[in-house]
Each structure stands twice: as structure tokens, then as C-alpha cells.
Amino acid sequence: MREVVIAGYLRTAQSRSRPKDPERDWFHKLRADELLARLMPALLERLKLTPRDLDDFIMGTAMCVHENWSYGGRFPIFLANFPETLPAKFVDQQCGSSMAAIHVGYMEILTGNADIVMAGGTEHMTRVPMGGGVAPAPALFSDEKYKHWDAMTSLNMGLTAEKLAGLAGFKRPEMDAWGARSHQFAAKAQAEGFFDGEILPIEAEQADGKILKVTKDQAVRGDTTVEGMAGLKPAFKPDGVITAGNSSPLNAAASCMVLMEKEKAKAKGIRPLATIRSIGFAGVDPTIMGAGPVPASRKALKSAGLSAQQIDYWEINEAFAVVALNCIKELGIDPDRVNVMGGGTAIGHALGATGCRLVGTLARILNVRQARYGLANACIGGGQGVATVIEREA
């Protein structure tokens, strides 16, 4: 099998989505596919590649309805002015969609069916809110086989987090502390300019008609404290432990990555960010979907021939703080190696854009800190997990 490298990575900042108050979202006048289309040529330009160098374009979105419908990935190609001869694919694995897009591109190159692939994803949770007005067939939850799921819990991500916290024994103070840590780390990374290396500034018209150059993640709050977290009300059940503070916000963003066959990258004079060593994906009980990253990570680690202790840095998506805490507990991870630039509770979780952001940010962390191995993972609505192991180029 051939080796697959991450040649480059770019994303937009993540705005703060507010479906009931859209004008407060910095990107409220821009569609998700427009955000992605701005990234695509910018990333190729940085790599000194052209659209005709690409063999495939693969994108993911969790809510592919209404204006998020991508025509099988073709709309971003047309919006970016890429040639119509470039094929495209659309991938939906909910919160793991753009990591799944990376996985598909990885396998295409690994097997010799492509040399250069662009993968990425988008979500706009102000313009297309969660659910998208679509509901599962009622018969699904009347089937005897699935009655143990509890339809209400499996379709409400907050309730799945509540259940996971209860089963795993996590208390609210430790989840609040992790949420506060995320904001503090992300604010520090912002102040030190870490994210400047991966965020493409986007000019966005605001409600008052003025143009704002969006260069940073909107939801990050450096003044967040554990004491402040403690004052927040439970978000999903009156006696619950999951709050807006220890959960990710709603966001709008896009992310993009170029994958290449290693020798091809070398021939073009491109120094990769990292080599993809393995991938993993797994299914779990949908009522505790936050447990999904654990088996997915174990699968990826086994494929790479590594132990969890050999991973230098982890990017674990903080859809909820309890997801990261559960991974740390189940996999025996040193917390100081997890989400060192902040996580989803601060940076945000723009569903379809998140998987690519996790892998790309992790690759940059490995380079900045001169570390060798990294693992990115995410939980997925519906009861799944995805994971990717990468190694920094020596």
C-alpha cells in the first residue's frame, strides 16, 4: 500500500450560530457552501497546486438539507470555479462527516485510485439548524428490537451525554472544570497566534451592512471560570449535569484538506504536515453516542500497531466535555496531552466541518511541538465514533 500524507489544511473561523437570533452570527449572511468555496482555491494556492491537479473532491455535512444540499459535492466545485471535470462525492457520517471524507480520500490514494484528493466539510447551524426538519420513521422506535434505545434519548444529543455521564460516573464539577480549561487554552492559543496558521480570514457582511473580517473563533471566552460555569442551569433536564458551559456551542464553519500520495508530494516539493497511519470507525448504543470514540480509537491504534500511551497528542471532539473525559478514563490517556489548544466547548463544533478541523489542528500541533504521533477522534449522533492516527514528518 502507498503512503498518504496531509499536504495542507485550512479552515474558516467558527462563528457562533444562533438560529433564533441570526444577526449575532458573524456568518449569518453567508451559506455554508460559500464558506467552503472560499477555502478551496486558497488552500491550493498555498500549496502551488491547481484544481486540475486534483483527482477527487470529497466533502461532508451533517445536515444535507435545504441550502446545505450539495448536489453530491458539486456545488462547492462550481462556486470555487474549479473545472467541471473534477468529480465529487458527498459523505454523511453526522459529526464525523469531514473525517469520513478524509478516510475515503485516504483509501482512494492508498489503493492507487487517486494521487491527490481534496477533502473537507461544512455546517451552518444558524441557517440550517440541527435536525433540518427531518424525522425518522415512527415505525423504527416501535420495533421490538429497538425499544431499548429510547427514542427521546437517542435523538437528543444532550440526553445521550447525560446518560453517559451517569453510567461513567462523571460529576458536574469535573465536566465544568474541563469546559473552563477548554476556553482558557483556546483563548491562550488565540492570543499567541496559533490558529492564525490555519484560519483563512473571511470578509462577511454584518446586519448593519458593515464588512467584518472574521479571523477568530467567535465562541471562545478567555474569562471563563469554573465558578461561572457552576452558575449555569442544566440544559437538557431539570436535575441534569450537562450545561451550555460543558457542551459545545452551535457554529458555522468550513474546513478543507489536501491529501497526497507521499512520493507525489515529494516530487512537487511539498513538505507534508503529517502521514496518515491508520483510521478507525465503530458503532455503539445510540443512547450513549459519546462512547463511540473509544472503540474507534482502539481500532485505529491496533491498525497502526500503537498503544494509547505512545500517542503524543490527542484531539478529542468536545461535543460534550464528558466525551473527552470518558476517552481519557477508558483509554488511560494523560489529560495534559488532550486538546492542548482548547477543544470544541470553546472553539466550537460545526458538525460537518469538525472532523477535518480535528485532524488538521492536530497535525499542526505535532509540528509546532515537534511530537511524533497524534490521534483525532469524534463521537457521532446515532451511536458511532471515528478516529485517525497521524505521524509527523521527520
N, C-alpha and C positions, 0 to 999 in steps of 0.2 A: 504494500500500500504506500501511496505517496504521502509526503508530509504537507500539512495545511497550516498556513500562518495567517495571523491578523496583520494585514499590511497597514491599515489605518482605521481610525474611528473618530466620529464626530457626532455631536448631538446639539439640539437646541437646549436652552434653559427650560426648566419646567415651570410653567405658570401655575397659579393656584386656581383651580376650577371651582366655580360657584354657580351651579345650574339655576338657582333661584335668584341670584344677584349677578348676572353675567358681566356687567360692566366693570366689576372689580378684577376680572381675569385679564391679565395683560394681553393674552392672545384671543380675546373673545371675538374679534372680527376676522380672524384667520382660521381656515379649515385645517384639519389635521394633514390632509394630503398636500396642502400648500406648504406646510412646515417641512414635511419630508422632501418635497421637491426643491426646496432651497438648500438642503443639506447635500443632496446627491452630487451636483456639479462641483460644489465647493470642496468636497472630500476628494473627488477625482483630481481636481486642480492641484491640491496639496501633494498628491502622490505622483503628479505629472503623468496621469493616465487620461485616456479619452473614453467616452461612452462606448466606442466601438471595440475597446479592449475587453469589455465585459462579455461573459458567456451567458450569464443569467442574472436576473434580479428577483429577489425573494423578500417579501415583506409580511409583517404580521400586525394584526389589530384584533383586540378582544371583542369589540362591538362593531362588527362589519355590517352595519345597517344605516339607512338614511344616507347622509353625506359621507359617512365613513366607508361606504361600499366602494371598493377599489377597482372593480371590473377585472378581478383576477390579478391585481397588481399593476395593471396597465395605466391607470390614471396618473400615478406619480411619474411614470416614464414620459407621458405626453406633457405633463406640466413642467417637467425638468428639461424639455426639449431634447430628450435622448432619441436616438433613431428608432423607428418603428420596428426594425428588425431584431431589437433586443427582446427576448422572451421574458416572461414574468410568471411568478407564482404567488399566490396568497396563502398564508398559513394562519390558522386559528387554533391556538392552544391557550386561549384566555390570557392570564397574566404571564404565561411563558411564551407568548407568540413570537416575539422577535428573537428569543433564544432558540426556539424551534426553527426559525428561519436560518439562523446561523448553523444549526445542526444539519439542516437539509443541504445548505451550501457546502458545508464541511464534507458531507458524504459524497456530493457530486464531484468534488475535487479529489477526494481520497480514492475514488474508484476510476478516475481518469475521464469522467464525463464532462469536466469543465476545468479550466485553468484559473479563471478569475471570476469571482462571484460577488455581487453586492447584496448585502442582507441588512434588514433593519425593520423598524416598526413605528407605529404612531398610535396616539389616542388623544381624543379631545373630550374630556369629561364634563365640559360646560355645554358644548354644542350637541353632543350625543351622550347623554347620561347613562349610567350603568343600567343594564337590562335592555335598553333600546326599545322598550315597549313589546318585547318578545317574551313569551312564557312557554314552559314545556307542556306537553300534552298531559292533561289531568290523569289519564289512564296510567301514566308512569308511576305515580305515587299511590295508586290503588292496587297495583300488582303486589301480591303477597311477598314476592321475592325482595321488594324494595321498601316494604313498610318500616323496616328498622332504621331507614335513613332519616326519617322525619323531614318532610318536605320543607317546612319552615326553616329548620336549621341549615339544611344543605344548600339552600338558595340565598341565605343571608350570611355573607362572609363574616360579619361581626359576631354572629351567633356561633359560627364554627370556631372562631377564636376563643369565645367564652368557654366552649366545650373543651377545647384543647388545654386551656389554662387550668380548668378544673381537673381534667384527667392527669395532667402532668404535674400538678401541684404547685403552679406558679401563683404567687400572690401579687396583688396590685402594686405594692411599693417597689418590687424589683422590676416590674414592667414600666412603671413611671420613671424609674431611675435610668432604664435603658433608653427610653424615649428622650429624656433630657440630655443624656450623653450624645445621642444622635444629633440633636440640634447644636450642641456645643462643638462637637467635632466638625460638623458641616460648616458652621459659621467660621471656625478657625481655618478650615481648608479654603473657604471663600476668601477670607482676608489675606491669606498667604498666596492666593492666585493659582491654587492647584487646578481648579475647574476651568480656568481660562484656556488651558491646553486642550480642552475637549468641547467647549461650548462655542458654537458659531453665533455671533451677535445677530439678532433678528430685529429689523425695524417693524414695529407694529403700531397701527393707528389705535388710539385710545378713544374712549367715549366722548371726550371733549374735542376730538379732531386732531389733537396733537400727536406727533410721532414719538414713540418711546423706543429707544434701542435696548432690547432685552438681552442682558448679558449674565444674569444670575438667577438662580432658582428662587422663586417668589416666596415659598413657604418657610424657608429657613429662618429661624429666630434664635439669635445668639444669646438673648436674655432669658431663655427658658431655664427654669429651675425645677427641682423635684418638688419644692414646696408649692410652686404654681401648678404643677401637674396634679397635685393632691386635691386641689380645689375644683377640678373638673368633674362634671356629672357623668355617670355611666352612659354610654351612647346607645346601647342595644337592648338592655334590660335593666329594670329599676335597681336590682341588687347586684348588677354586674361589675366586672373589673376592667372591661375594655372601654376606653375613653378616646376622645379625639386626640388626646396627648400621646397615648401609647399605640396609636394607629397611624397609618399613612393618610395624608390628605387626598383629595381628588385633584387631578392635574391634567394639563395639556402639554404634549411634547412630541418630539420625533427623535429617532436615533438611527445611525447608519454606520455600516462597517464594510470594508473590502477584505475579502478572503482570497488568498492566492496559493497556488502550488509553490512550495518553497524555492525550487530551482528557478521558477519563472520570476519570482520576486528578486532573487539574486541577479538574474540576467538583466533586469530592469533597474538595478541599482537601488532597490528599496530595502531599507533595514526594517524588518518587521518588529511589531510591538511584542509579539509572543507567538509560540506554536501551540496549536490546539492538540492536546494529548489524548483526550477522551471525552465522551459525552455520556449522560445518563438520564433516564426518564422512568417514572414509576407511577402507579396508581394506588390510592388509599381510599378509605371510607370518606365520602364527600362531606360528612358532618364534622370531620376533623381535618379539613383540607390542608391546614397549616402544618401537618405532619409530613406532607409529601416530599419536602426537600431531603429528609433523612434517607429513605431508601434510594432516591435518585442519586444522592451523593455517594452512597455506598457502592452503587453500581458503577458510577464513573471512576471512583477510586480503585475498585477492583480491576476495571479495564485498563487503567493507567499503571497498575502494579504499585500503587502507593497506599500509605496509611494516612488517616486524618492528621496524624501528628507530623507528617512530612510536608503538609501544606503550610506555606509561609503566611499567606494572607487569604482571607475569605470575604466574599461579598455575598451576604445572605439578605435577600429582599425582605425588608421590614414592612410587609403589608400590615403586619401587626408585630409589636415588639416580642410577643410570645413566640412567634415563629423562629426568630433568631435565638432566643433563649432555649427553646426546645432543641434546636440543632446543636447548640453548644453542649447541652446536657447529654443528648443521645450519642453524639459523635466524639465527646471528650475533647472539645476544642478549647484552646486558651482564648478567653474573651478579648484579650489585648490584640489578637490577630484578626478580629472580626470588624468589618465596617469602619475602618480606621479613618476614613474621610467623611464619616456620617452615613446614615442609611435612609431608607425610604420614609421613616416617620418625619424626617426633616426635608430631605431632598425632594421627596415625592415619589409617587408610583403611578405613572401614566400608563397603566396596564400594558398595551401592546408595544410601548417603547422601552419598557423596563428591562427585559432580558438582555437586549443589546447594550443598554447602559451598564448593567452589572458587569458583563464580560469586558467591555471597553474600559470602564473605570478601573477594574481590577488589573488589566494589562498595564495601564499607566502607573498604578501603584507599584507593581513589580519593578517597573523601570526606574521610577523615582527612588525607591528604597533598595534597589539592587538585590532583589529577592528572586528566588528561583521558581517556586510553584504557587499557583493560586487556584482556588475553586470558587466559582459563582453558582448560586442556586436560587430557586424561587419556588414558592408554593403556588398552586393553581386552583382557581374555583372549579368545582366539580370533582375535586379529590385527586390531584396529580402533583408531581414535582418534576423539575428539570434541573440539570446540573452540567457544568462544563469545567474541565480541568485544563489549565494552560501552563506553559512553561516559558519563562523569559528567554529571549535570545541572548546567548553569551556574547 
